[in-house]
Amino acid sequence: GNTTLTIAGAAGTIARKVTGSFPSATITIYIAGTLDLATIYSDDGSPPTAKANPFTSGSDGTWFAYVPDGRYDVKFSGGGITSPFTI
């Protein structure tokens, strides 16, 4: 998240980069190297339950999806993210 945490105390002030969270961010999962939306699921049942793609992270920034074996790109946007990024 590239968030800066600043701590002030008797010994002075320090600033450190920490991982931030992004509540209510939009999560979009693509087939790797494409803009094709991946088919994703909300569980691993038999059959699995389809999940919307894109979807929104929780109020605490957590998210999950079940995906078939393969390679995927995950894009994060909205929810306070000023510049969308993909991993």
Secondary structure, 3 states (H helix, E strand, C coil): CCEEEEEEECCEEEEEEECCCCCCCEEEEEECCCCCECCEECCCCCCCCEECCCEECCCCCCCCCECCCCCEEEEEEECCEEEEEEC
